[in-house]
Amino acid sequence: MSLTYVVERVIYGLITLFLLSLVIFFCTQLLPGDAAVMMLGENATEEALAVLRTRLGLDRPAYEQYLIWLSGVIVGDFGVSHTLNQPISDIIAPRFWNSLALTLLTIVVAAL
């Protein structure tokens, strides 16, 4: 297995992740409903909904929302969970190490 092969596979993997994130993001944009209404409830005033949409960036075009999210992901900022009110990276971090250990074990078993 040469270094070129590994680099090529990493590049293909990154392209796949990018395309997958693009498809998932724009599919969620097609879902019915409004995140602001879901968070504040049906009885929320239009003013409160407008403030929340602005705070969440939902008043921006979809492509702009995606680019803002993607630029954050590139630097390691996955945003804030609206249900738990804490950074996504804090939620993912403990699970990452377990996933990494499982992945490495799988690679070892597959190689044997």
TORMARBA-259244 format. One record per atom (N, C-alpha, C): atom name; x, y negated, z; residue number from 1; residue in three letters. Coordinates in steps of 0.02 Angstrom, whole numbers, always signed. Atoms other than C-alpha are relative to their C-alpha. Example, Ala and Ser with C-alpha at 12.3 -4.5 7.8 and 13.67 -1.06 7.14 Angstrom:
r atomo N	c1 +45	c2 +59	c3 +0	num 1	residuo ALA
r atomo CA	c1 +615	c2 +225	c3 +390	num 1	residuo ALA
r atomo C	c1 +45	c2 -60	c3 +0	num 1	residuo ALA
r atomo N	c1 -42	c2 +59	c3 -3	num 2	residuo SER
r atomo CA	c1 +684	c2 +53	c3 +357	num 2	residuo SER
r atomo C	c1 -39	c2 -55	c3 +37	num 2	residuo SER
END
This chain:
r atomo N	c1 +43	c2 +59	c3 +0	num 1	residuo MET
r atomo CA	c1 +0	c2 +0	c3 +0	num 1	residuo MET
r atomo C	c1 +45	c2 -62	c3 +0	num 1	residuo MET
r atomo N	c1 -44	c2 +58	c3 +7	num 2	residuo SER
r atomo CA	c1 +84	c2 -159	c3 -58	num 2	residuo SER
r atomo C	c1 -32	c2 -62	c3 +32	num 2	residuo SER
r atomo N	c1 +23	c2 +63	c3 -29	num 3	residuo LEU
r atomo CA	c1 +71	c2 -333	c3 +13	num 3	residuo LEU
r atomo C	c1 -50	c2 -35	c3 -46	num 3	residuo LEU
r atomo N	c1 +46	c2 +31	c3 +47	num 4	residuo THR
r atomo CA	c1 -14	c2 -394	c3 -145	num 4	residuo THR
r atomo C	c1 -70	c2 +30	c3 +6	num 4	residuo THR
r atomo N	c1 +64	c2 -34	c3 -8	num 5	residuo TYR
r atomo CA	c1 -152	c2 -265	c3 -122	num 5	residuo TYR
r atomo C	c1 -36	c2 -26	c3 +62	num 5	residuo TYR
r atomo N	c1 +30	c2 +23	c3 -62	num 6	residuo VAL
r atomo CA	c1 -182	c2 -320	c3 +57	num 6	residuo VAL
r atomo C	c1 -24	c2 -72	c3 -7	num 6	residuo VAL
r atomo N	c1 +19	c2 +70	c3 +10	num 7	residuo VAL
r atomo CA	c1 -184	c2 -505	c3 +11	num 7	residuo VAL
r atomo C	c1 -61	c2 -5	c3 -45	num 7	residuo VAL
r atomo N	c1 +57	c2 -1	c3 +46	num 8	residuo GLU
r atomo CA	c1 -303	c2 -468	c3 -132	num 8	residuo GLU
r atomo C	c1 -63	c2 +20	c3 +37	num 8	residuo GLU
r atomo N	c1 +58	c2 -23	c3 -39	num 9	residuo ARG
r atomo CA	c1 -420	c2 -374	c3 -15	num 9	residuo ARG
r atomo C	c1 -24	c2 -53	c3 +49	num 9	residuo ARG
r atomo N	c1 +19	c2 +53	c3 -47	num 10	residuo VAL
r atomo CA	c1 -417	c2 -515	c3 +113	num 10	residuo VAL
r atomo C	c1 -36	c2 -56	c3 -38	num 10	residuo VAL
r atomo N	c1 +32	c2 +53	c3 +40	num 11	residuo ILE
r atomo CA	c1 -460	c2 -642	c3 -23	num 11	residuo ILE
r atomo C	c1 -70	c2 +22	c3 -21	num 11	residuo ILE
r atomo N	c1 +66	c2 -25	c3 +19	num 12	residuo TYR
r atomo CA	c1 -603	c2 -533	c3 -86	num 12	residuo TYR
r atomo C	c1 -47	c2 +1	c3 +61	num 12	residuo TYR
r atomo N	c1 +41	c2 +0	c3 -61	num 13	residuo GLY
r atomo CA	c1 -664	c2 -515	c3 +93	num 13	residuo GLY
r atomo C	c1 -24	c2 -69	c3 +18	num 13	residuo GLY
r atomo N	c1 +19	c2 +69	c3 -15	num 14	residuo LEU
r atomo CA	c1 -663	c2 -703	c3 +120	num 14	residuo LEU
r atomo C	c1 -52	c2 -26	c3 -50	num 14	residuo LEU
r atomo N	c1 +49	c2 +21	c3 +50	num 15	residuo ILE
r atomo CA	c1 -756	c2 -732	c3 -43	num 15	residuo ILE
r atomo C	c1 -68	c2 +33	c3 +15	num 15	residuo ILE
r atomo N	c1 +62	c2 -35	c3 -17	num 16	residuo THR
r atomo CA	c1 -885	c2 -601	c3 +9	num 16	residuo THR
r atomo C	c1 -34	c2 -32	c3 +60	num 16	residuo THR
r atomo N	c1 +29	c2 +34	c3 -58	num 17	residuo LEU
r atomo CA	c1 -909	c2 -684	c3 +179	num 17	residuo LEU
r atomo C	c1 -30	c2 -68	c3 -18	num 17	residuo LEU
r atomo N	c1 +26	c2 +65	c3 +22	num 18	residuo PHE
r atomo CA	c1 -930	c2 -854	c3 +96	num 18	residuo PHE
r atomo C	c1 -66	c2 +8	c3 -37	num 18	residuo PHE
r atomo N	c1 +61	c2 -10	c3 +39	num 19	residuo LEU
r atomo CA	c1 -1059	c2 -790	c3 -28	num 19	residuo LEU
r atomo C	c1 -57	c2 +25	c3 +44	num 19	residuo LEU
r atomo N	c1 +51	c2 -26	c3 -46	num 20	residuo LEU
r atomo CA	c1 -1152	c2 -695	c3 +108	num 20	residuo LEU
r atomo C	c1 -27	c2 -56	c3 +44	num 20	residuo LEU
r atomo N	c1 +23	c2 +55	c3 -41	num 21	residuo SER
r atomo CA	c1 -1159	c2 -849	c3 +219	num 21	residuo SER
r atomo C	c1 -44	c2 -48	c3 -40	num 21	residuo SER
r atomo N	c1 +39	c2 +44	c3 +44	num 22	residuo LEU
r atomo CA	c1 -1223	c2 -951	c3 +72	num 22	residuo LEU
r atomo C	c1 -70	c2 +29	c3 -12	num 22	residuo LEU
r atomo N	c1 +64	c2 -32	c3 +13	num 23	residuo VAL
r atomo CA	c1 -1361	c2 -826	c3 +32	num 23	residuo VAL
r atomo C	c1 -44	c2 -1	c3 +63	num 23	residuo VAL
r atomo N	c1 +39	c2 -1	c3 -62	num 24	residuo ILE
r atomo CA	c1 -1415	c2 -808	c3 +214	num 24	residuo ILE
r atomo C	c1 -24	c2 -69	c3 +19	num 24	residuo ILE
r atomo N	c1 +20	c2 +69	c3 -18	num 25	residuo PHE
r atomo CA	c1 -1415	c2 -996	c3 +244	num 25	residuo PHE
r atomo C	c1 -58	c2 -23	c3 -43	num 25	residuo PHE
r atomo N	c1 +53	c2 +25	c3 +43	num 26	residuo PHE
r atomo CA	c1 -1521	c2 -1035	c3 +92	num 26	residuo PHE
r atomo C	c1 -63	c2 +42	c3 +4	num 26	residuo PHE
r atomo N	c1 +60	c2 -40	c3 -12	num 27	residuo CYS
r atomo CA	c1 -1638	c2 -889	c3 +126	num 27	residuo CYS
r atomo C	c1 -37	c2 -24	c3 +62	num 27	residuo CYS
r atomo N	c1 +33	c2 +27	c3 -60	num 28	residuo THR
r atomo CA	c1 -1671	c2 -960	c3 +299	num 28	residuo THR
r atomo C	c1 -34	c2 -67	c3 -14	num 28	residuo THR
r atomo N	c1 +32	c2 +63	c3 +19	num 29	residuo GLN
r atomo CA	c1 -1712	c2 -1126	c3 +217	num 29	residuo GLN
r atomo C	c1 -68	c2 +12	c3 -33	num 29	residuo GLN
r atomo N	c1 +63	c2 -17	c3 +34	num 30	residuo LEU
r atomo CA	c1 -1851	c2 -1038	c3 +120	num 30	residuo LEU
r atomo C	c1 -54	c2 +25	c3 +49	num 30	residuo LEU
r atomo N	c1 +49	c2 -25	c3 -49	num 31	residuo LEU
r atomo CA	c1 -1933	c2 -972	c3 +279	num 31	residuo LEU
r atomo C	c1 -50	c2 -54	c3 +17	num 31	residuo LEU
r atomo N	c1 +51	c2 +50	c3 -19	num 32	residuo PRO
r atomo CA	c1 -2096	c2 -1056	c3 +325	num 32	residuo PRO
r atomo C	c1 +11	c2 -23	c3 +72	num 32	residuo PRO
r atomo N	c1 -5	c2 +25	c3 -68	num 33	residuo GLY
r atomo CA	c1 -2106	c2 -1163	c3 +480	num 33	residuo GLY
r atomo C	c1 +52	c2 -54	c3 +6	num 33	residuo GLY
r atomo N	c1 -45	c2 +55	c3 -15	num 34	residuo ASP
r atomo CA	c1 -2009	c2 -1303	c3 +559	num 34	residuo ASP
r atomo C	c1 +33	c2 +14	c3 +67	num 34	residuo ASP
r atomo N	c1 -37	c2 -15	c3 -61	num 35	residuo ALA
r atomo CA	c1 -1873	c2 -1274	c3 +688	num 35	residuo ALA
r atomo C	c1 -17	c2 -50	c3 +56	num 35	residuo ALA
r atomo N	c1 +16	c2 +50	c3 -50	num 36	residuo ALA
r atomo CA	c1 -1915	c2 -1437	c3 +776	num 36	residuo ALA
r atomo C	c1 -68	c2 +14	c3 +33	num 36	residuo ALA
r atomo N	c1 +67	c2 -17	c3 -27	num 37	residuo VAL
r atomo CA	c1 -2098	c2 -1387	c3 +796	num 37	residuo VAL
r atomo C	c1 +5	c2 +62	c3 +44	num 37	residuo VAL
r atomo N	c1 -8	c2 -61	c3 -40	num 38	residuo MET
r atomo CA	c1 -2045	c2 -1215	c3 +859	num 38	residuo MET
r atomo C	c1 +32	c2 -16	c3 +67	num 38	residuo MET
r atomo N	c1 -35	c2 +16	c3 -62	num 39	residuo MET
r atomo CA	c1 -1931	c2 -1294	c3 +989	num 39	residuo MET
r atomo C	c1 -42	c2 -43	c3 +46	num 39	residuo MET
r atomo N	c1 +39	c2 +46	c3 -42	num 40	residuo LEU
r atomo CA	c1 -2048	c2 -1431	c3 +1049	num 40	residuo LEU
r atomo C	c1 -72	c2 +20	c3 +9	num 40	residuo LEU
r atomo N	c1 +69	c2 -22	c3 -6	num 41	residuo GLY
r atomo CA	c1 -2214	c2 -1345	c3 +1022	num 41	residuo GLY
r atomo C	c1 -46	c2 -37	c3 -48	num 41	residuo GLY
r atomo N	c1 +50	c2 +27	c3 +47	num 42	residuo GLU
r atomo CA	c1 -2368	c2 -1381	c3 +919	num 42	residuo GLU
r atomo C	c1 -25	c2 -69	c3 +21	num 42	residuo GLU
r atomo N	c1 +28	c2 +63	c3 -25	num 43	residuo ASN
r atomo CA	c1 -2420	c2 -1528	c3 +1029	num 43	residuo ASN
r atomo C	c1 +50	c2 -57	c3 +2	num 43	residuo ASN
r atomo N	c1 -51	c2 +52	c3 -2	num 44	residuo ALA
r atomo CA	c1 -2260	c2 -1628	c3 +1006	num 44	residuo ALA
r atomo C	c1 -19	c2 -58	c3 -45	num 44	residuo ALA
r atomo N	c1 +15	c2 +60	c3 +40	num 45	residuo THR
r atomo CA	c1 -2274	c2 -1805	c3 +942	num 45	residuo THR
r atomo C	c1 +46	c2 -2	c3 -60	num 45	residuo THR
r atomo N	c1 -40	c2 +8	c3 +61	num 46	residuo GLU
r atomo CA	c1 -2210	c2 -1851	c3 +770	num 46	residuo GLU
r atomo C	c1 +66	c2 -35	c3 +16	num 46	residuo GLU
r atomo N	c1 -61	c2 +36	c3 -19	num 47	residuo GLU
r atomo CA	c1 -2085	c2 -1968	c3 +853	num 47	residuo GLU
r atomo C	c1 +51	c2 +47	c3 +32	num 47	residuo GLU
r atomo N	c1 -44	c2 -49	c3 -32	num 48	residuo ALA
r atomo CA	c1 -2013	c2 -1829	c3 +962	num 48	residuo ALA
r atomo C	c1 +28	c2 +49	c3 -51	num 48	residuo ALA
r atomo N	c1 -23	c2 -46	c3 +52	num 49	residuo LEU
r atomo CA	c1 -2004	c2 -1713	c3 +812	num 49	residuo LEU
r atomo C	c1 +52	c2 -33	c3 -44	num 49	residuo LEU
r atomo N	c1 -48	c2 +37	c3 +42	num 50	residuo ALA
r atomo CA	c1 -1914	c2 -1846	c3 +709	num 50	residuo ALA
r atomo C	c1 +67	c2 -7	c3 +35	num 50	residuo ALA
r atomo N	c1 -61	c2 +7	c3 -38	num 51	residuo VAL
r atomo CA	c1 -1787	c2 -1874	c3 +847	num 51	residuo VAL
r atomo C	c1 +38	c2 +66	c3 +2	num 51	residuo VAL
r atomo N	c1 -32	c2 -66	c3 -3	num 52	residuo LEU
r atomo CA	c1 -1753	c2 -1688	c3 +864	num 52	residuo LEU
r atomo C	c1 +28	c2 +20	c3 -68	num 52	residuo LEU
r atomo N	c1 -25	c2 -16	c3 +68	num 53	residuo ARG
r atomo CA	c1 -1739	c2 -1664	c3 +675	num 53	residuo ARG
r atomo C	c1 +64	c2 -38	c3 -16	num 53	residuo ARG
r atomo N	c1 -61	c2 +40	c3 +11	num 54	residuo THR
r atomo CA	c1 -1611	c2 -1805	c3 +669	num 54	residuo THR
r atomo C	c1 +57	c2 +27	c3 +41	num 54	residuo THR
r atomo N	c1 -53	c2 -27	c3 -44	num 55	residuo ARG
r atomo CA	c1 -1513	c2 -1734	c3 +817	num 55	residuo ARG
r atomo C	c1 +27	c2 +66	c3 -26	num 55	residuo ARG
r atomo N	c1 -21	c2 -65	c3 +27	num 56	residuo LEU
r atomo CA	c1 -1509	c2 -1561	c3 +736	num 56	residuo LEU
r atomo C	c1 +26	c2 -4	c3 -71	num 56	residuo LEU
r atomo N	c1 -22	c2 +8	c3 +69	num 57	residuo GLY
r atomo CA	c1 -1470	c2 -1630	c3 +564	num 57	residuo GLY
r atomo C	c1 -50	c2 +30	c3 -50	num 57	residuo GLY
r atomo N	c1 +50	c2 -30	c3 +44	num 58	residuo LEU
r atomo CA	c1 -1631	c2 -1557	c3 +492	num 58	residuo LEU
r atomo C	c1 -30	c2 -51	c3 -48	num 58	residuo LEU
r atomo N	c1 +24	c2 +52	c3 +45	num 59	residuo ASP
r atomo CA	c1 -1670	c2 -1723	c3 +409	num 59	residuo ASP
r atomo C	c1 +46	c2 -9	c3 -61	num 59	residuo ASP
r atomo N	c1 -48	c2 +4	c3 +56	num 60	residuo ARG
r atomo CA	c1 -1522	c2 -1699	c3 +291	num 60	residuo ARG
r atomo C	c1 -17	c2 +53	c3 -52	num 60	residuo ARG
r atomo N	c1 +12	c2 -52	c3 +51	num 61	residuo PRO
r atomo CA	c1 -1527	c2 -1603	c3 +126	num 61	residuo PRO
r atomo C	c1 +33	c2 +67	c3 +20	num 61	residuo PRO
r atomo N	c1 -24	c2 -67	c3 -18	num 62	residuo ALA
r atomo CA	c1 -1497	c2 -1415	c3 +138	num 62	residuo ALA
r atomo C	c1 +74	c2 +9	c3 -16	num 62	residuo ALA
r atomo N	c1 -71	c2 -10	c3 +18	num 63	residuo TYR
r atomo CA	c1 -1330	c2 -1420	c3 +46	num 63	residuo TYR
r atomo C	c1 +46	c2 -37	c3 +49	num 63	residuo TYR
r atomo N	c1 -40	c2 +39	c3 -49	num 64	residuo GLU
r atomo CA	c1 -1267	c2 -1554	c3 +168	num 64	residuo GLU
r atomo C	c1 +2	c2 +36	c3 +67	num 64	residuo GLU
r atomo N	c1 +2	c2 -39	c3 -62	num 65	residuo GLN
r atomo CA	c1 -1323	c2 -1451	c3 +318	num 65	residuo GLN
r atomo C	c1 +49	c2 +59	c3 -4	num 65	residuo GLN
r atomo N	c1 -45	c2 -56	c3 +9	num 66	residuo TYR
r atomo CA	c1 -1229	c2 -1302	c3 +247	num 66	residuo TYR
r atomo C	c1 +73	c2 -22	c3 +3	num 66	residuo TYR
r atomo N	c1 -70	c2 +23	c3 +1	num 67	residuo LEU
r atomo CA	c1 -1069	c2 -1401	c3 +215	num 67	residuo LEU
r atomo C	c1 +23	c2 -22	c3 +70	num 67	residuo LEU
r atomo N	c1 -17	c2 +19	c3 -69	num 68	residuo ILE
r atomo CA	c1 -1074	c2 -1472	c3 +392	num 68	residuo ILE
r atomo C	c1 +13	c2 +62	c3 +41	num 68	residuo ILE
r atomo N	c1 -9	c2 -63	c3 -37	num 69	residuo TRP
r atomo CA	c1 -1096	c2 -1297	c3 +463	num 69	residuo TRP
r atomo C	c1 +65	c2 +34	c3 -21	num 69	residuo TRP
r atomo N	c1 -60	c2 -34	c3 +25	num 70	residuo LEU
r atomo CA	c1 -959	c2 -1225	c3 +352	num 70	residuo LEU
r atomo C	c1 +64	c2 -34	c3 +23	num 70	residuo LEU
r atomo N	c1 -59	c2 +35	c3 -23	num 71	residuo SER
r atomo CA	c1 -835	c2 -1361	c3 +397	num 71	residuo SER
r atomo C	c1 +12	c2 +12	c3 +74	num 71	residuo SER
r atomo N	c1 -8	c2 -17	c3 -71	num 72	residuo GLY
r atomo CA	c1 -868	c2 -1324	c3 +581	num 72	residuo GLY
r atomo C	c1 +27	c2 +70	c3 +9	num 72	residuo GLY
r atomo N	c1 -22	c2 -70	c3 -5	num 73	residuo VAL
r atomo CA	c1 -845	c2 -1137	c3 +556	num 73	residuo VAL
r atomo C	c1 +74	c2 +6	c3 -17	num 73	residuo VAL
r atomo N	c1 -70	c2 -3	c3 +21	num 74	residuo ILE
r atomo CA	c1 -679	c2 -1165	c3 +467	num 74	residuo ILE
r atomo C	c1 +47	c2 -20	c3 +56	num 74	residuo ILE
r atomo N	c1 -42	c2 +21	c3 -56	num 75	residuo VAL
r atomo CA	c1 -610	c2 -1254	c3 +620	num 75	residuo VAL
r atomo C	c1 -17	c2 +36	c3 +66	num 75	residuo VAL
r atomo N	c1 +16	c2 -40	c3 -59	num 76	residuo GLY
r atomo CA	c1 -689	c2 -1129	c3 +741	num 76	residuo GLY
r atomo C	c1 -58	c2 -26	c3 +42	num 76	residuo GLY
r atomo N	c1 +58	c2 +26	c3 -36	num 77	residuo ASP
r atomo CA	c1 -842	c2 -1231	c3 +793	num 77	residuo ASP
r atomo C	c1 -63	c2 +29	c3 -31	num 77	residuo ASP
r atomo N	c1 +59	c2 -33	c3 +27	num 78	residuo PHE
r atomo CA	c1 -995	c2 -1121	c3 +770	num 78	residuo PHE
r atomo C	c1 -65	c2 -34	c3 +21	num 78	residuo PHE
r atomo N	c1 +59	c2 +37	c3 -21	num 79	residuo GLY
r atomo CA	c1 -1114	c2 -1246	c3 +848	num 79	residuo GLY
r atomo C	c1 -23	c2 +20	c3 +70	num 79	residuo GLY
r atomo N	c1 +28	c2 -12	c3 -67	num 80	residuo VAL
r atomo CA	c1 -1226	c2 -1235	c3 +1001	num 80	residuo VAL
r atomo C	c1 -65	c2 +40	c3 -7	num 80	residuo VAL
r atomo N	c1 +61	c2 -39	c3 -1	num 81	residuo SER
r atomo CA	c1 -1360	c2 -1106	c3 +1037	num 81	residuo SER
r atomo C	c1 -56	c2 -43	c3 +29	num 81	residuo SER
r atomo N	c1 +55	c2 +42	c3 -23	num 82	residuo HIS
r atomo CA	c1 -1526	c2 -1196	c3 +1052	num 82	residuo HIS
r atomo C	c1 -41	c2 +36	c3 +54	num 82	residuo HIS
r atomo N	c1 +38	c2 -36	c3 -52	num 83	residuo THR
r atomo CA	c1 -1601	c2 -1058	c3 +1160	num 83	residuo THR
r atomo C	c1 +39	c2 +4	c3 +65	num 83	residuo THR
r atomo N	c1 -41	c2 -6	c3 -61	num 84	residuo LEU
r atomo CA	c1 -1455	c2 -1037	c3 +1282	num 84	residuo LEU
r atomo C	c1 +34	c2 -65	c3 +19	num 84	residuo LEU
r atomo N	c1 -30	c2 +65	c3 -12	num 85	residuo ASN
r atomo CA	c1 -1392	c2 -1216	c3 +1268	num 85	residuo ASN
r atomo C	c1 +74	c2 +5	c3 +19	num 85	residuo ASN
r atomo N	c1 -72	c2 -6	c3 -11	num 86	residuo GLN
r atomo CA	c1 -1209	c2 -1164	c3 +1262	num 86	residuo GLN
r atomo C	c1 +33	c2 +14	c3 -67	num 86	residuo GLN
r atomo N	c1 -34	c2 -10	c3 +64	num 87	residuo PRO
r atomo CA	c1 -1077	c2 -1154	c3 +1125	num 87	residuo PRO
r atomo C	c1 -3	c2 +73	c3 -22	num 87	residuo PRO
r atomo N	c1 +4	c2 -68	c3 +29	num 88	residuo ILE
r atomo CA	c1 -1095	c2 -1004	c3 +1009	num 88	residuo ILE
r atomo C	c1 +65	c2 +37	c3 +11	num 88	residuo ILE
r atomo N	c1 -65	c2 -33	c3 -10	num 89	residuo SER
r atomo CA	c1 -908	c2 -969	c3 +1025	num 89	residuo SER
r atomo C	c1 +6	c2 +30	c3 +70	num 89	residuo SER
r atomo N	c1 +0	c2 -28	c3 -68	num 90	residuo ASP
r atomo CA	c1 -932	c2 -943	c3 +1213	num 90	residuo ASP
r atomo C	c1 -43	c2 +64	c3 +5	num 90	residuo ASP
r atomo N	c1 +44	c2 -59	c3 +0	num 91	residuo ILE
r atomo CA	c1 -1070	c2 -817	c3 +1176	num 91	residuo ILE
r atomo C	c1 +34	c2 +58	c3 -37	num 91	residuo ILE
r atomo N	c1 -30	c2 -51	c3 +43	num 92	residuo ILE
r atomo CA	c1 -971	c2 -724	c3 +1042	num 92	residuo ILE
r atomo C	c1 +65	c2 +27	c3 +31	num 92	residuo ILE
r atomo N	c1 -67	c2 -18	c3 -23	num 93	residuo ALA
r atomo CA	c1 -800	c2 -721	c3 +1129	num 93	residuo ALA
r atomo C	c1 +4	c2 +66	c3 +38	num 93	residuo ALA
r atomo N	c1 -6	c2 -64	c3 -36	num 94	residuo PRO
r atomo CA	c1 -831	c2 -579	c3 +1254	num 94	residuo PRO
r atomo C	c1 -15	c2 +61	c3 -45	num 94	residuo PRO
r atomo N	c1 +18	c2 -56	c3 +44	num 95	residuo ARG
r atomo CA	c1 -909	c2 -471	c3 +1118	num 95	residuo ARG
r atomo C	c1 +53	c2 +10	c3 -54	num 95	residuo ARG
r atomo N	c1 -51	c2 -5	c3 +52	num 96	residuo PHE
r atomo CA	c1 -768	c2 -507	c3 +995	num 96	residuo PHE
r atomo C	c1 +53	c2 +52	c3 +17	num 96	residuo PHE
r atomo N	c1 -53	c2 -46	c3 -20	num 97	residuo TRP
r atomo CA	c1 -638	c2 -410	c3 +1094	num 97	residuo TRP
r atomo C	c1 -24	c2 +72	c3 -2	num 97	residuo TRP
r atomo N	c1 +27	c2 -68	c3 +5	num 98	residuo ASN
r atomo CA	c1 -751	c2 -258	c3 +1107	num 98	residuo ASN
r atomo C	c1 -5	c2 +22	c3 -73	num 98	residuo ASN
r atomo N	c1 +5	c2 -16	c3 +72	num 99	residuo SER
r atomo CA	c1 -784	c2 -265	c3 +920	num 99	residuo SER
r atomo C	c1 +68	c2 +13	c3 -30	num 99	residuo SER
r atomo N	c1 -68	c2 -9	c3 +26	num 100	residuo LEU
r atomo CA	c1 -598	c2 -283	c3 +884	num 100	residuo LEU
r atomo C	c1 +28	c2 +68	c3 +21	num 100	residuo LEU
r atomo N	c1 -24	c2 -65	c3 -25	num 101	residuo ALA
r atomo CA	c1 -556	c2 -132	c3 +993	num 101	residuo ALA
r atomo C	c1 -34	c2 +57	c3 -38	num 101	residuo ALA
r atomo N	c1 +37	c2 -51	c3 +37	num 102	residuo LEU
r atomo CA	c1 -691	c2 -29	c3 +907	num 102	residuo LEU
r atomo C	c1 +25	c2 +5	c3 -73	num 102	residuo LEU
r atomo N	c1 -26	c2 +1	c3 +69	num 103	residuo THR
r atomo CA	c1 -627	c2 -82	c3 +735	num 103	residuo THR
r atomo C	c1 +68	c2 +33	c3 -5	num 103	residuo THR
r atomo N	c1 -67	c2 -29	c3 +1	num 104	residuo LEU
r atomo CA	c1 -448	c2 -37	c3 +776	num 104	residuo LEU
r atomo C	c1 -3	c2 +75	c3 +11	num 104	residuo LEU
r atomo N	c1 +8	c2 -71	c3 -12	num 105	residuo LEU
r atomo CA	c1 -501	c2 +131	c3 +845	num 105	residuo LEU
r atomo C	c1 -26	c2 +36	c3 -62	num 105	residuo LEU
r atomo N	c1 +27	c2 -28	c3 +61	num 106	residuo THR
r atomo CA	c1 -601	c2 +164	c3 +688	num 106	residuo THR
r atomo C	c1 +53	c2 +6	c3 -54	num 106	residuo THR
r atomo N	c1 -54	c2 -1	c3 +49	num 107	residuo ILE
r atomo CA	c1 -451	c2 +121	c3 +579	num 107	residuo ILE
r atomo C	c1 +48	c2 +57	c3 +15	num 107	residuo ILE
r atomo N	c1 -45	c2 -54	c3 -20	num 108	residuo VAL
r atomo CA	c1 -341	c2 +241	c3 +678	num 108	residuo VAL
r atomo C	c1 -30	c2 +68	c3 -16	num 108	residuo VAL
r atomo N	c1 +33	c2 -65	c3 +12	num 109	residuo VAL
r atomo CA	c1 -467	c2 +383	c3 +668	num 109	residuo VAL
r atomo C	c1 -5	c2 +13	c3 -76	num 109	residuo VAL
r atomo N	c1 +7	c2 -8	c3 +73	num 110	residuo ALA
r atomo CA	c1 -496	c2 +352	c3 +481	num 110	residuo ALA
r atomo C	c1 +68	c2 +16	c3 -31	num 110	residuo ALA
r atomo N	c1 -67	c2 -11	c3 +28	num 111	residuo ALA
r atomo CA	c1 -308	c2 +349	c3 +448	num 111	residuo ALA
r atomo C	c1 +24	c2 +71	c3 +14	num 111	residuo ALA
r atomo N	c1 -19	c2 -69	c3 -17	num 112	residuo LEU
r atomo CA	c1 -284	c2 +516	c3 +537	num 112	residuo LEU
r atomo C	c1 -38	c2 +49	c3 -43	num 112	residuo LEU
END
